[in-house]
C-alpha cells in the first residue's frame, strides 16, 4: 500500500513540475518495464528503444493517469502497447524489404521483387542444365570466358551471323522456358 501511495505522490509531484519525482518514477519502474519489454522482444537494442519510448509516453501522458489502477499497471499497459506497435512495425518492414548484397554493397529490395528474382534464377539454372553442351557454349562462352562471336564462328566453321542467329534463338527459348517455369 505504501508503494501505491508513494507512486500517487510522485505522480502528483511530477505533474507539478518536480523533475526529481519523475526521475524517481523512472528509476523505480525502468527495470520492471525493461524486463517486460525484453520478454516480448528478441532484440535487446530494440527493447531498450521501446523502454525509452515508454518513458517518453509516460512523461507526455502523465496527466491522463487517473489512479483507478496501480501506476505499475498503467505503465506496463503503455509498455505492452509500445512493444506491440514496434513488433508490428518491424514485421511490416521485414515483409516489405529484403536486403541483398551485391559486390559488398547492400541494396534494399521489395520482398515480392526479390522472391520473383529468386524464382527466375532457379528456373534459369534448371533450363540451362537441360541445354545440350554445344548450345550452352554458344550462349555462355561469351559471358563466362569472354569468347567473341568471331571466335565461336571460327571454332564451329560457320559465319558470325549464323552464331548470332543461333544465340538469339537459344536465348529466346531460354526466356520462354524460364517464364513458363517461374510463373
N, C-alpha and C positions, 0 to 999 in steps of 0.2 A: 504494500500500500504506500510506503514511504517513497518508493521509486516513482510511482504514478503521480504522487503529489509533487515530487521534485520535477518530474517532466512537465507538469502543468505550469509550475512556477517558472521553469526555464523557458517554456514556450511564451508565456506572458512577457517575461523579461526580454526575450529575443524580439518579440513583436514591438516592444517599446524602444528597440534600437540597441540593446545591450549585446555587443559583439561577443563578450565572454560567455553569455548564456547560449548563444548559437554554437560557439566553439565547444561548450560542454555537451550539448546535444550531439554534435558531430562526433566528439571523442567517445561518447557513451555508445552510440549506435553504429559507428562505422565498422567495427569488427563484425558485428552481427549481420549487417547489411552485406558486407563483402562476402562472408561465408555463404549467405543465402544466394547471392548472385553467382558465386563460383560454383555452387551446387547445380545451377541451371545452365551455365555456360562452360564450354570446354576450354576456352582461351583465357588465360589469366590476364592478359593485357586488355581484352575486351571486358572482362569482369571489372577490372579497375576503372575503365572508362565509364561503364554503366554505373558503378558505385558513385563516381564523381557526379554523374548526371543526376542520380537520385538526390544527392545533397543540394545540387543546384535547384532542382524542382522543389525540394523541401523548403529551401530558403524563399523561393518565389511564391510558394503556395502556403506558407505557414499560417497565414491569416484564415485559410479555409479549414484548418484543424479545429473541429468543434468540441473535441473532448468526449464524444459519445463512445468512442472506443479508446483503448490504450494508445499511447503515442507509438509504441513499438508496432502495433497492428497497422496503424496508419502509414508509418514509414515503410514497413515491409510490403504494404499494398503498392506503394509507389515503386519499390524495388521490383515487385512482380511485373507491374505494367511496363517499366523500362526494360526489363530483361526480355519480355515477350516482344516488345517493339524492336529491340536490337536484333533478336534472333530472326524475326521476320525480315528485317531489312537485310541482314547478312544472307539469308536463304534466297531472297529475290536477287540480290547482287550476284551470288554464285550461279543462280539459274540462268541469268542473262549473259554472263560472261565466262569465257574460258581463256585462261592465259596460255598462249602458245609461245614457244621460244623459237626464234629464227636468227641464226648467226649470233647467238648470245644476247639478242635484244628480245625483250618480252613485248608481245602485242596482245592487246585485249580484243577478243573476237566474240561476237554474239554466239551463244551456245548453239542455236539452230544452224548457223553457218559452219561452225566447227564440226558439228556432227555430220552435216552433209559432206563436208570435205573429207572426213574420215571414211565415210561410206564410199565415196568416189575413189579414194586411194585404195581401199581394199578391193573394190571392183576392178580397178585398173590393173592392180597386181595380178588378180586371178585371170584376167583377159590376156595379159602379157605372157603369163605362164603357159597359156594354151597355144600361143603362136608357134609355128614351125621356126627352127633356128634361122633359116635364110631370110624369112620375113622379119623376124625380130631384129636381125642385124641391120636391115635396111632402115629401120626407124630408131634403133638405139645407138648404133655406132656413131652417128653424127653428134649425139648428145653426150654419150659416155666417153668415147675415145677421140672425139674431135676429128672424126674422119669426114672429109669433104665429099660432096656428091660426085665430083670428078674422080676421086679415088675409088669410091664404091662402083662407079661405072667401069673404071679400068679393071677392077678385080673381077667383075662379072662379065666383062666383054660386051657391054651394052652402052648405049648413048646416055649422057647425063639427063636428057629429057625423059628417057624411059625410067630412070631411077626416081626422078621427081614424081612422075606419074604413079609409079608403084607406091612410093611413100605416101602420097596423097590418099590413094585407095586404102592402104593399110590403116592410116590414121583415122580416116572416115569410119572404117569398120570397127576400130577400137572405140571411138567415141560412141558409136551406136550401141556396141555391146556394153560399154560402161553405163550409158544412160539407162539401158534396159535392166542391168544388174543392180544399179543403185536406186532405182525407182521404188 
